[in-house]
Amino acid sequence: MWNRHWPAAALAGLVLLGASAYSLDRDHGPAGASPGAAPPDAAAIRAAVERIDEDAIIANDAHSREWLSYNHGYAEQRYSRLNQIDTQNVSRLGLAWSFDLGSTRGVEATPVVVGGTMYLTGPWSVVHALDAKTGEELWRYDPRVPPDYASRACCDVVNRGVAVARGKVFVATLDGYLVALDPATGKELWRRDTFGKYRDKYTQTITGAPRVIGDLVLIGNGGAEMGVRGYLTAYRMEDGEQAWRWYSVPEDPEPPFHDASMALAASTWDPEGAWRQTGGGGTMWDSMAYDPELGLLYVGVGNGSPWNREVRSPAGGDNLFLSSIVALEAGTGRYVWHYQEVPGDTWDFTATQQIILAELDIDGSERKVLLHAPKNGFFYVIDRTNGRLLSAKPFVEVNWAEGYGDDGRPIEVEGARARTAPWETKPTAYGAHNWHPMSYNPETGLVYIPAQGVPLAIESDPEYQVDTHQPGHPMSNLGWNLGYLVNTIAPEARPFGHLLAWDPVAQREVWRQDYLSPWNGGTMTTAGGLVFQGTADGRFLAYDAADGNPLWEVPVSSGVIAGPSTFELEGTQYVSIAVGWGGVYGLAQRHTEQMGSGRVYTFRLDGTAPMPDVQPTENPRGTTLVSGYDYDEQDVGPGALLYVSSCLFCHGLPGINNGGALPNPGYVDVQTLESLPELLLTGAWSASGMPDFEGKLTKAEARKIAAFIQSIAESVTRAVPDAGS
């Protein structure tokens, strides 16, 4: 359990694990804003999107004049053949235009550009259509996601982008709808509920970008932390009717099964485990790649629910298809093969990180492979025709496994599953590489990975109960199902982040660039010999792809977590990046002095537009620790346990974390602490996404939380006198 006396070592080492909360300023355009009127060239805009189909996406790989999908093309390489901007002239990049997204939460979308129109999403699944040459907004679509979905999302109210094809723009909303929009006006063409029969059964969300294959648009779901059954669904582009759905976890350990793959999986789950109540997890919330020649779709499957296999499946078992890459027939969803990277996952080692397809010379033969650098710290090269592991080597420090055997299974380190004692995992649930997209340059043969480490210690929770508020059990008052306690000891590791250039054939590091912190943005690489990346400390940079030499950088308004894109218009190459700090780590931590509103920056050679005078967001970023709240010392211990179960992953430790997309409660004013019972139990902040704790906390419990906040603020002031002002 969390120590009621809060030893200094544990406080100092406490690191955030997750997210989901609120913004004091949910400002993403007028509430219920209607799509804009059709622009004069509406017909041209519709025609440009109408011509996008599978053949067009494949053809674009040869010239890259447009950026047609979240990760550029079906191989998901994030490699552009444009070379007007190169290592010799990149220093001449200047701003062409910028656009204020009007958002205060994490921006994870990569701009998609079709026929001179840019489409991207911001927080709360809002879609923006911009003139790609000027940055003028053509229309904005707000799906009006209910604010309470902020508390249902593990990792911020983010969205990674749109898909475009056959005259439609597709977006998947945080509250589980797949929507087709008119590309010229933003008007809804159709809208489908992807949660269906599970809407009231599980707490789930969608944050990923859809993909289009043939006449289908595909999307998965998220929410394994809360408890959900993972599935990937294909809908017909024309009318939104469901074509097929593949589940990653059996619904029941006994027949009849949904399909043959569920029959295969059923024997790998303990029928008496907690997964029967939580759905088992296995959500497919990001990675998809497609090989048109093989007709295979490759999808990465997420972590288990609960995280801890000792409660999820006490008798053990591989728990298929958690932490696996699965190959499906793209047209039918039929299971073809799988490779499980972490059998019986117990560390939140998702395999949902980006999958890249490439052709590599392996031992003198060209092989069709897929490349994967997931959370668990190993870089995998897998034969994508049959799922056979070709090699797996760690790209960061790893302490849960020594390597992989000839059978393709990890050789686990004794004690790594932390059954009886706290264990400082390396990597942690934050991942050695999280969702931030990597890129592959076929000319250099290198993969460019946003590698990182965020310290965390986990310990099996012997008192865990499914869907039950248990003070001291992480975020259990908001429906989290981990089966773990976190940071009951102070982690000894130090956080880090770096851009890593990795040789997938030799399985070795070629070069790296170290950064101030973890949680840096995704990468893009080009035929101009460049790698682009944004950073947590608020910069956008270009490097020489061959040796990592820094060639250009520009400060932007906030930390960057999204990946850039590039495109060509009227013979000019542009580079765009969407900026906006947040995500699971960024809700409570930041590495810039200020945080600006979400913004798109677009650059070209000799661009002359002035960089915008960015004002900080209106969210409070206090620098003075709260003082003057009168509390009972006996309330501090119980308040600490309630804070852990209700607030910790969203707001961090009061006065120790500095506040990211959300404010840190150690820096509020005393009046806020005095009013905390009324604020928490009356839904005062619910319109902005803050959970309404009516029925979850009593007024007396809210006062105990306030006592804990004030107590920790005082402790920090005593330990670091300058921290209080």
N, C-alpha and C positions, 0 to 999 in steps of 0.2 A: 504493500500500500504506500501511498504518498505519505511522507513523514509529516506529522502534524507540527513538529517543531521547526521544520524547514532549515536544515543545516546549510551553512553558507556555501559549502562545496557543491551541494546539489542545486542550489539556486543559480550559482555561477555557471554551472554546466548545462542548465536546462535549455533545450533548443526546441523550437516549434516543430510540429509534425504535419499539421494539416491546415484546413481552412474552412470557410463558409461563414459568411456573416453579412455585414451591411455596409453601405456607403452612406455617409451623411448627406451626400449630394448625388442622388441618382439622376444625373442630368445627361440624358441622351436624346435630347430633342423634345419638342412639345409632346406631352402625353397624348397618345392616340393620333399622332400626326398622320395625315393622309399622304399617300404617294403624290409626288409632284405631277403637275400637268405634263403631258407628253411634250418633249422638246421638239424643235423643228425637224431634227433628223431622226425622229423616232423610227421611221421605216428602216433607215440604215442600221440603227442599233439592233432592231429585231432581226434584220437579215444577217448581221454579223454573228449573232448568237445562234440563229437557226442553222447555219452551216457547220456548227461544231458537232461532230459526232466522233465515233471511235477512229475512223480513218483520219479525220482532221487532227485529232490529238496525237496520233502516231506521226503524221506528216510534219507537225510542228517541231518534233524533235530534230529534224534535219536542218532547221534554220533558226528556231527559237524566237521568231519575231514577236510572238505573243506568249503570255504566261497563262496557260489554259486550265491549270488544275493546282490544287494546294501545293503540291510538291513538284510542279511543272508538267510531268508526263506520267505515263503508266509505270515506268521504271522507278519513279520517285527519287531520282538522282539529284534534283535541285541543281542541275548543270545546264547552263545556257551556252549556246554556240555563238552568241553575239560577242564581238571582239573589238568594236569601235573604242571602247574604254579598255585600256590595257595597262601593263606595268609601267610603261613609259609616260603615259599621259594622265593617269588616274589622279595625280596631284592637282589637276585642273578642274576636278569636279566642283561644281557650285550648285546652289539650290535653284531648281526650276520653279517649284511651288510647294506650299505646305497647306494642309487642311486640318482644322480643329474638329476632332470627332465629338467633342462635348461630353467626354466620359471621364470617370474618375476611378475606374477599376482596370484590371488587367486586359491588355490587348494582345491576343495571340494569333491574329489572322495574318496570313500572307496575301497581299493584294493579287487578285486575278485580273488579267487585262485581256480584253477581247475587242477587236475592232475599234480601238481608241477609247473604250470605256473601261474604267477600273471598278471592280466590285470587291468589297471587303466587309467584314463584320467587326463590330465593336462589342463591348460588354452588353449583357442582357440580350444577345442575339440580334442586335440592331444591324440592319444591312444599309450600307452607303453605296450609291452609284455616283462616280465622279468622272468628269472629263479628264482623261489620262494625260492630256497635254497641258491643261491649265489648272486643274484641281477644282474647277467649279463643280458644285454639287448638283446633280441632275435630279435625284430623288433620294428619299430616306424611308426605309420600312421598319417600323417598330412593332414587333409581334405582341407587345404588351405582356411579357412574361410576368406572372404573379410574383410580387416581391418575396413571398415566403419561400420561393425556390432558392433564394440565396442561402438559406439555412439547410437546404437539402443537398447542396453542391459541396463536395469535399474540398474543391480546389479553386474557388472564386467563380464569378458569374461570367466566365469567359466563353469564347467561341473561336474556333480556328479557321473559319472561312466558308466560302460558298463553292458550289460546283455549277458549271454552265454547260448547256447542251440543248440542241434541238429547240431553240427559241425560248428557253426557260432558264431562270436563275434559281438554284435550289439552296435552301438554308434549313438546317435542323436547329430547333430552338431548345433552350435550356429546359423547358417544361415538356419536351418530348414530342413536338410536332415536326413533321417534315412538310415544308411549304414550297410550292412552285410559284415564282413571281414573273411578271412581265418585265423583260429586261429594259424596256424603254420608260416605264412608269412606276414600277414597283408594285403594281396591283396584284393581289393574290389571284392565282389561276386555279390552284387547288391546295388543300391542306389535309394532311392525314395524321391521325393519332398513332404514333409508333408504340406507345406503351400498352394500349388496348386493355386486355383483361388483367394486366399487371399494374395498371395505374394506381389502384387503391391498395394493392397487395404489398408493393415494394416502394421504397423511397429511391428514386433514380432520376437521372438527368441525361442530357446530351450536350457535349462540348465540342465534338469533332466536326470536321469538314466532310460533307458527303463526297462520294466518288461516282462517276458515271462510266458504265460499260455497256456497249450495245444500246439496247433501249431501256436499260435499267439504271436506277439511281440507288445507291447503297448507303446505309447508315447503321451504326451500332448504338449501344447504350452505355451508360456509366453509372457508378454508384456502389461498387463492391464494399466500400467502407461501411455503408449504411446497411447493406444486405439486399441483394438483388440477384436474379438469374440472368446471366449474360446471353445475348443473342445478337445476330447480324441479320438485317432484313433488306431485301431488294424489292423496290417498287417500280412499276411501269412509269416511265417518264410522261407518257401521254395523259394518263388520268389518275395516277397515284395509287392504283390498285396493287395490292401485295402480290408479288410473283413467287417469292420463296423466303423462308427464314431458317437459319441454322443456329441451333443452341449449342453452347459450349459446355454445359453442365446438365446432367440428367435431372428431370423433374422428380423422378421417383426411382429408387434402386431396383424396382421390380417391373417386369414387362406388363403391358405393351410399351415399347419405346417409340419415340418420335421418328427415329431412323437408325440405321446400322451403327452410326458413330456413337449414338447414345447407349446402345447395347454394349459397345466396346468400352465406354467410359464407366458404366454403372458398377462394374466389379472393382473399380479402383477407389470407390468411396465407401466409408463406413456407414451403413444404413442407420446407425444410432447416433450419428454426429449432429452437431448444431447446424450443419449446412441444410438440413431438411427444413429448418425454420427460416434461415436467412437467404436461401436460394443458391448458396454456394459461390457466388461471384462469377469470375470469368468474363467480365465485361470487355467488349471490344470497342474501346472509345477513341481510337486514333488510327493506328497503322493499317493501311491496305495498299497492296501493289498488285499489278496484273501483267501477265505474260500473254499477249494476243496469240502468239504462235502455239503455245501449249493450251490456251484456253483456261488457264488457271488463275484464280484469285488467291492471294496470300494475305492472311490476316493475323495480327498479333493478339493473343488472348491475355487478359489481365489476371490479377491476383485473386486469392480465395476470400470467401466471406464465411466466418470471421477470418482475420489474417492468420491466427494461430491454428496450425493443423491439429494441435493437441485437443482443442475443443471442437474444431470444425469436423475432423474425421479421426477420433481418438484411436481407432485401430490401425491408423496409418493409411497407406495407399498412395499412389501417384496422383490421384485426384485429377484425372483427365477432364478437360483439356486446359487446365490452368497453366499459365506461364509457358504457353506453347505457340509455335507458328503452325498454322493449319492451312493446307491447300484445299480449295474447294473448286468445283466446276463453276465457272463464273455465270453461266446461263441458268443453272439449275440449283446451285447451292449444295450439290452432292459432295460429301466428304471424299477426299482422295488420299491424303496422307497427312501426318503431323510429325513435328519434332518438338519434344518437350524439353525446354532448356533447364527448368528447375522442377523435377518431380516432387510432388507433395509440397509445393511452395508454402513457406511459413513466414516469409520476410517482406511481403508486399513486393516481390520481384516480378512486376508485370513484364510481359513481352509485347506490350502495346507500343513500344517505341518504334520509330520509323523503320520500315523495311525497304532496302534498296536492291534493285536487280541490276546485275552486271554480267559481262562475259570476261572471265579471267583465265590466264594461263596458269594452270595448276599442274605441276610435275610434268610439264611439256605438252599438256593437252588443254585445249580451250574448253572451259566448262561454263555451263549456264548456272550461275550461282545467285544466292541472295545473301546480302550483308546485313548484319544486325548487331547493334551495340545497345542492349537493353539496360535496365536498372542494375542488374546483378554484377556488372563490372567486367564481364567477358565479352570479347568481340568474336562473333560467330561467322564462319563461312560455310554455307549449306548448299548442297546440290539441289537446285529448285525443281529438278525433274522428278526426284524421288524422295526428298527429305533427308538424305544421308548427310550427317555431319562430316565436313572435311577438315575443319580445324576450329579450335576455340582457345583463345589466350586472353589473359586479363589486360585491360587497357588502363586500369587504375589499381590501387592497392585493394586486395580482396582477402578477407579472412574467414569466409564461410565455406570455401572449397579450395582444394589444392590444385585442381585442374579437372580434365575430363578423361575418362578411360576409353579403351577401344570400343566399349559398348555404347559410347555416346552419352553416358550418364556422368554427372558430376561426382567427383571424389570429395565428399563432405568432410570438413574438419570436425573432429570429435567435440561435442558440446556446442556446436554452432546453433543448434535449435533452441538453446536457452530454456531448457525444460525446468530447471530448478534454481537458477541464479541469473542475475542481470547479465546481459551480453551486449557489448558494444559492437554492433555489426558494421562491417565495411565491405561494400557500400551500405547505406541505410535505405530506408523507404523513400527518401528523396531521390535516390538513384544516382549511379555514376554517370548516367545520361538519362534525362527525363524526356518529356515530350518535345523539347526544343529541337527542331529538325536539324539533322546533319546533312552533308552533301558529299558527292563523289565526282571527281574530275577524271575522266578516262584518259586525258593527256598526261597528267602527273601520276595517275594510278593511285591517288591518295583519297582517303575519306577524312572529312573535316568535322570533328566531333566537339560539341559543347560539353566537355567533361567537367565533373564537379564532385564535391564531397561535402555533406552536411552531417555533423556528428549527431549520433542518437544511440541511446541504450534502450533495450527492450527487456522485459521480464514477463514470463508467463503469469497470467492473472488467475489464481486458483478460485476466486470468487465470482468469476465472470458469469453473467446471466444474459441471455438473448433479449434484446430490445427492452432493457430495464435500466432506469436511472439508478446508478450506484455512485454516490459522491466519492470522488477520488479516482474514478475509473474514466479514462480519457473520453471526453465529449459524449458520454453515455446519455446525458440529458437531451441531446439532439439526435439520438438514434444511431450513433456510431457503434459498430460491433467489431472490436479488434481482438479481444481475448488476450490483450497485453496491457501491462503498465509500461510507461515510458519514463526514462531518465530518473529512475529511483537511485541511480548512481550518476555522478558527473562524468560525461564522456571525456576522454583524454585527447581525442583527435581534434585537429584544427580544421575549420572549414576552408575549402579552396575551390577555385574555378580556373579553368584554362581552355584555350582552343588547342585541340590536339589533332595533328596531322598523322594519320595512321596508314601504314602499308598493309592492306588486307591479305596479300600473298605471303609476304615474309612475316606477317603478324608482329609488327614492331612499330614503335614510335619513330617518326622521322623528324618532326619538330613540334614545338609547342610555344604558345604565348600565354604567360601567366596573367591572371586578373586579380582585382581586389577582392573578389568574393565569388561565391557560386551564383547560379541562376542567371547566366548570361544567355543572350538570344540565339536563335537558330542561325545556320550558315547558308550561304549560296556561293557557288563557284562558277567561273566563266571561261570561255575559250580565250579571253584576254589575259589568261594566266593569273586570275585574281580570286581571292576569297573575301567575302563580305560578312561582317557580323556586328551586331549591336551588343552593348555590355550593360551589366547591372549598374555601373557607375555613370551611365548616361552618355555614352559615346557611340558613334557609328564609324566603323573602321574598314579599311581595305588592306589586305596583305598580299604579298607575292605567294602564289599557291605552291611554288616549288620549294621555297626555303623559309617562308614565314616572315620575311622582312616586312615591317610595317611601312606602308606607302602613303596612307592618307587617313585622316580622321576628322570628325566634326562633332562638337557637342550638341546633344539634343535635349529635349525638355525633361526627360525622366529616364529611369532605367528601362532597358530594352529587353523584351523576352521573346518577341516574335522573330520570324525569319524574313529576309528581304526577297524581292523579286526584281527582274529586269525585263525590259521590253523595248521594241523599236517602233517609232512613229515618224513617218515622213523622213526616213533616213537617219534619224537621231536616236541613239540609245539612251534610255533612262534607267535609273536605279531607284527603287522605292522601298521604304521601310515604315511599318506602322509601329508607333511608340506608345507605350502605356504600361506602367509598372503594376504588377499584381501576380496572380497565380498562387499556388499553395504556399510557397516560401515568401512571396512578396506581400502577402496580406499583413504581416506583422514585422517584417524586416525591410529596410531599404539601405541603399549605399550611395544616395545622392542627398545633397543638402535640401533640395526642394523636389517636389513632384508636380509636374505640369499636367494639364489635361491631355488625354489621348490625342495623338496627332499623326498624320501621314506626312512624311518628308519625301520629296521626289527630286533627284539630282540629275544633272547632265553636264557634259563638258562645257566649261565656261558659262555655267549658269550664273545669273546676276541678281536673282531675287534675294532680298535681305532675309536673314534668318529671323523668325518671328520673335517678338518680345513676349516670352511666355510667362504668364502669371502662375503662381502656385495654385493648386486646387484649394477649394474652400474647406476641405477636410482639415480639422485642427491638427497641427504638428507641434504640440506644446514643447517647450524647453524647460518649463518649471514644474518640478514634481509637486503633486497635490499635498496640501498640508491643512491642518485645522479641523479635520473631521473627528468628532468625538465618538469613540467606540469602546466597547467592552473587550478587554484583552482575551477573555474566554471565547469570543466569537472568531478569533483569528484562525485557529486550527480548523474548525468546521467550515469556515468561509473559504479556506484554501482548498478543501476537498470539493466544495461546490464550484469554485472557480475552475478547477481542473475538469470537472464533468460538464461544464456549461460554457466556458469562455476561452480556455487556454489556446486551442489551436487557431482561433480567429484573431485574438488580440495579443498573444504573447504574454510573457511574465511582466507584471506592472513595473515600470521604471527600469527594467533590464533590457527588454527588447525596445526598439526605438519607434515602432509603428511604421507600417508600409502603406498599402492601399487602405488600411483601416487604422484608426487612432489607437495608441496605447493608453489604457485606462490609468496608468500611473501619472499621466500628465493632464488629466481633466481638472476642472475647478472644483472647489469644495462643495459648491451648490449642487453639482451633478451627483456627487456621492451622497449628499443628504437626500436627494430626490430619487435615488436609484430604485427603491421599491416601486414607486409610481411609474417611473420610466420603463422598467422592465415588465411590469405586470399589466400595463394598460395599452400596450401596442403603440407607444408614443413614436417609436422609430420604425414601425413595421412597414410603412409605405416605402422606406428606403432599403428594406431587406433585412433589418434586424429582427430576429425571432421574437414573437410575443410569448413571454414566459408565463402567462396566465395558465394555471394548472400544472406548470412544470416547477415553479418555485413559489414559496410563500414570501410575504413581506419580510418576515423575520429572517428567512434565508437570504433574501436580497441584502438585508442589512449586514449579515455576516460576510457576504462577498465584499461589500464596501469596507468592512473592517479589515479584511485581508489586504485589499488594495492599498489602504492607507498605511497599514503596518509595513508592507514591503517598500512603499515609497519612503517611509521613515528609515528603514534599514539601509536602503541605497544611499540616502542622504548622509547617514552616519558613516557608512563605509567609504563613500566618495563625496566629500563635502561639496565639491564644485558641481555635482550632478543636480543639485536642487535648484539651480538658478541659471 
